[in-house]
């Protein structure tokens, strides 16, 4: 195992940010920690990167205890925090050289690992990091995190605030990096990115809700999901909120997603109920649940 986390907890005064988390991440796995803002993702990452001490529990990363072996650990991990934290008044090239020097290496020695990223940022190597676009800042930060060939790479919400094209490019880069014997542990609030991971862990309010492959999580989900389109999403939410058979309903883009409390029911019953309440242009469709539906259900429980 590249990561072994055992009963980790961390509190900040009255806030329990991480609650008895245990996880294992395999070597060369692309593992996703999926959850909303404030779920405890960053706190857990900082503990695993030896930047925070846990209140209880233990963790081993790449064969090193995060407390006892923190100096050796830091030489074997790469960490990209959610907030851009490179030196904005240094150029792209100066940032790369600075981080390479810290680890007693250079760009040339590690060019094979970062070349797919470096060729995209090289045209801007004389530009100050603070003047780069969001996507380019992201690629520079990733290059700096990889400059010493880490065994495990921690990426804390790396695509937050980045345009869709850059998000796709970034995940394509992660898939290529995974083939170079690097274990990647990435956190994200974006449910659509969960499907790109080998395995995922749902986290909310500091607790792990479920761990499995994305396909297995969807396959084993027992509830049926109904997609509802109407001329009034808000009124439909209110009506279904009072409906005796509603298990859950919530906005999903321009639709509603509805789950019924009964094991066997006709979706057209839901349509008729909404129409009887004066809602027009009602369309109902039984759909395959998405990762977000499952997360909503787990969080509700």
HELIX and SHEET records of a PDB file:
HELIX    1   1 UNK A   41  UNK A   48  1                                   8    
HELIX    2   2 UNK A   70  UNK A   74  1                                   5    
HELIX    3   3 UNK A   92  UNK A  102  1                                  11    
HELIX    4   4 UNK A  108  UNK A  110  5                                   3    
HELIX    5   5 UNK A  111  UNK A  121  1                                  11    
HELIX    6   6 UNK A  122  UNK A  124  5                                   3    
HELIX    7   7 UNK A  129  UNK A  131  5                                   3    
HELIX    8   8 UNK A  134  UNK A  146  1                                  13    
HELIX    9   9 UNK A  164  UNK A  178  1                                  15    
HELIX   10  10 UNK A  191  UNK A  196  5                                   6    
HELIX   11  11 UNK A  214  UNK A  219  1                                   6    
HELIX   12  12 UNK A  233  UNK A  241  1                                   9    
HELIX   13  13 UNK A  267  UNK A  276  1                                  10    
HELIX   14  14 UNK A  291  UNK A  300  1                                  10    
SHEET    1   A 4 UNK A  15  UNK A  25  0                                        
SHEET    2   A 4 UNK A   3  UNK A  12 -1                                        
SHEET    3   A 4 UNK A  56  UNK A  61 -1                                        
SHEET    4   A 4 UNK A  64  UNK A  65 -1                                        
SHEET    1   B 6 UNK A  77  UNK A  80  0                                        
SHEET    2   B 6 UNK A 152  UNK A 156  1                                        
SHEET    3   B 6 UNK A 183  UNK A 188  1                                        
SHEET    4   B 6 UNK A  30  UNK A  34  1                                        
SHEET    5   B 6 UNK A 199  UNK A 204  1                                        
SHEET    6   B 6 UNK A 207  UNK A 212 -1                                        
SHEET    1   C 4 UNK A 246  UNK A 252  0                                        
SHEET    2   C 4 UNK A 255  UNK A 260 -1                                        
SHEET    3   C 4 UNK A 225  UNK A 229 -1                                        
SHEET    4   C 4 UNK A 283  UNK A 287 -1                                        
END                                                                             
